[in-house]
Amino acid sequence: MKAMAITVRLPGALRDTVGGENKVTARGATLDEVFADIERRHPGFRERVVDDRGQLRTFVNVYIGDTDARSSGGLAAPVPSDAEVMVIPAMAGGRR
Amino acid sequence: MRGTILERIGGTPLVPLRRIGEGLRAEIWAKLEQFNPAGSVKDRPALWMTVAAEEDGRLRGGKVVLDATSGNTGVALAMVGAVLGHPVELVMPDRVSLERKRMAAAFGATILLTDPLEGTDGAIREAQRLAAEHPGRYCYVDQYSNPVNPLAHEMGTGPEIWEQSGGRITHFVAGVGTSGTVVGVSAALRPKGVRIVAAQPAEPFHGIEGWKHMPTAIRPSIWDESAADVHLMIPTEPALEMTRRLAREEGIFTGPSGGAAVLAAMRIAQSEPGVVVVLIADGGERYLSTPLWE
């Protein structure tokens, strides 16, 4: 089944990686696939949010809808086709 | 303030970093601001800004203390407001950590949440809007523009460090958020020959809570680059590792900005002899819900 477009909202400090936009659309069934899709069109995005070990950077929080991606598998977290993904600095926003 | 907990603001410990500082050219001493009553360096400007607003007449007749904050100033203003009998409203980015929201609420403050994607700058814009639209309701203390913020450090933190170090301090290191600490301590200690080191996050997208990447953030009007002799840019992940080392090797449980400041102090202590004093802004407890301690 082909994944639908997902909206990814970005903080001001990451918008330079996607041409200044505050949100981008991407496809993917997991967070890793969504980030890989953004990386294909905007090289350099992934390394800002994922470290050398292939984990979300410690200071990055990603919400899939209202769910913290770390609590649902990190980069392996499933992304529903109608979900909105939000990326924010973790220290400015811990778990609710 | 006599006979209240506000008397306990300031007078925080100054302790040497014996393991982390071993083998460096300079001694490193840490000024532990988590020992303030509400747990951070922000107790100092919160008290001074509130009392100054009372004295100049801006805070009277049941006006509400208002400010934008990502955490520590909000908790401090809430504590000061509770003691002095002022209602407090705080504008914070949504998804700010649970600890900070609950601490501010525990002191009786009301919290207004803004878009988390706009960060602290979004909270500042919302506080400015509220203050402009409701001048009769709010006393906007505006920590980013209030000259009493650095004054609290010029009159308090700076002289305190001078006295505690027996006048031996050669360098003072702190991070820049509002910039009140660096600007105020500089005014107090630079005339005595102390070199001032200001540290900032190396990247716009960072995890050093409370610090600002000045080239890309709303610039605080109290910030004056010339207050510092040295400017250092600190990357987040080594700062977080240093935060963990401080707990394991020195028994100092601090937040990300504490680790970042010590990393800056180490860079100085590696290259120059002397006595480096680094300000640690808060404790690690208020970051327990973040990935830092997982």
HADDOCK unambig.tbl for C-alpha pairs under 7 A between the chains (distance, minus, plus):
assign (segid A and resid 10 and name CA) (segid B and resid 117 and name CA) 6.34 0.50 0.50
assign (segid A and resid 11 and name CA) (segid B and resid 117 and name CA) 4.25 0.50 0.50
assign (segid A and resid 11 and name CA) (segid B and resid 118 and name CA) 6.07 0.50 0.50
assign (segid A and resid 12 and name CA) (segid B and resid 117 and name CA) 6.75 0.50 0.50
assign (segid A and resid 12 and name CA) (segid B and resid 118 and name CA) 6.36 0.50 0.50
assign (segid A and resid 13 and name CA) (segid B and resid 204 and name CA) 5.16 0.50 0.50
assign (segid A and resid 13 and name CA) (segid B and resid 205 and name CA) 4.84 0.50 0.50
assign (segid A and resid 14 and name CA) (segid B and resid 205 and name CA) 6.32 0.50 0.50
assign (segid A and resid 58 and name CA) (segid B and resid 291 and name CA) 5.91 0.50 0.50
assign (segid A and resid 58 and name CA) (segid B and resid 292 and name CA) 6.51 0.50 0.50
assign (segid A and resid 59 and name CA) (segid B and resid 206 and name CA) 6.88 0.50 0.50
assign (segid A and resid 59 and name CA) (segid B and resid 207 and name CA) 4.87 0.50 0.50
assign (segid A and resid 88 and name CA) (segid B and resid 117 and name CA) 6.27 0.50 0.50
assign (segid A and resid 89 and name CA) (segid B and resid 205 and name CA) 6.92 0.50 0.50
assign (segid A and resid 89 and name CA) (segid B and resid 206 and name CA) 6.41 0.50 0.50
assign (segid A and resid 89 and name CA) (segid B and resid 207 and name CA) 5.76 0.50 0.50
assign (segid A and resid 90 and name CA) (segid B and resid 207 and name CA) 6.42 0.50 0.50
assign (segid A and resid 90 and name CA) (segid B and resid 290 and name CA) 6.50 0.50 0.50
assign (segid A and resid 91 and name CA) (segid B and resid 207 and name CA) 5.26 0.50 0.50
assign (segid A and resid 91 and name CA) (segid B and resid 208 and name CA) 6.84 0.50 0.50
assign (segid A and resid 91 and name CA) (segid B and resid 209 and name CA) 5.62 0.50 0.50
assign (segid A and resid 91 and name CA) (segid B and resid 290 and name CA) 6.33 0.50 0.50
assign (segid A and resid 92 and name CA) (segid B and resid 70 and name CA) 6.77 0.50 0.50
assign (segid A and resid 92 and name CA) (segid B and resid 96 and name CA) 5.19 0.50 0.50
assign (segid A and resid 92 and name CA) (segid B and resid 97 and name CA) 6.78 0.50 0.50
assign (segid A and resid 92 and name CA) (segid B and resid 209 and name CA) 6.20 0.50 0.50
assign (segid A and resid 93 and name CA) (segid B and resid 95 and name CA) 4.44 0.50 0.50
assign (segid A and resid 93 and name CA) (segid B and resid 96 and name CA) 3.91 0.50 0.50
assign (segid A and resid 93 and name CA) (segid B and resid 97 and name CA) 4.88 0.50 0.50
assign (segid A and resid 94 and name CA) (segid B and resid 95 and name CA) 6.45 0.50 0.50
assign (segid A and resid 94 and name CA) (segid B and resid 96 and name CA) 6.09 0.50 0.50
assign (segid A and resid 94 and name CA) (segid B and resid 97 and name CA) 4.22 0.50 0.50
assign (segid A and resid 94 and name CA) (segid B and resid 98 and name CA) 6.73 0.50 0.50
assign (segid A and resid 94 and name CA) (segid B and resid 289 and name CA) 5.44 0.50 0.50
assign (segid A and resid 94 and name CA) (segid B and resid 290 and name CA) 4.42 0.50 0.50
assign (segid A and resid 95 and name CA) (segid B and resid 97 and name CA) 6.28 0.50 0.50
assign (segid A and resid 95 and name CA) (segid B and resid 98 and name CA) 6.82 0.50 0.50
assign (segid A and resid 95 and name CA) (segid B and resid 289 and name CA) 5.53 0.50 0.50
assign (segid A and resid 95 and name CA) (segid B and resid 290 and name CA) 6.21 0.50 0.50
assign (segid A and resid 96 and name CA) (segid B and resid 95 and name CA) 6.58 0.50 0.50
assign (segid A and resid 96 and name CA) (segid B and resid 97 and name CA) 6.64 0.50 0.50
assign (segid A and resid 96 and name CA) (segid B and resid 98 and name CA) 5.63 0.50 0.50
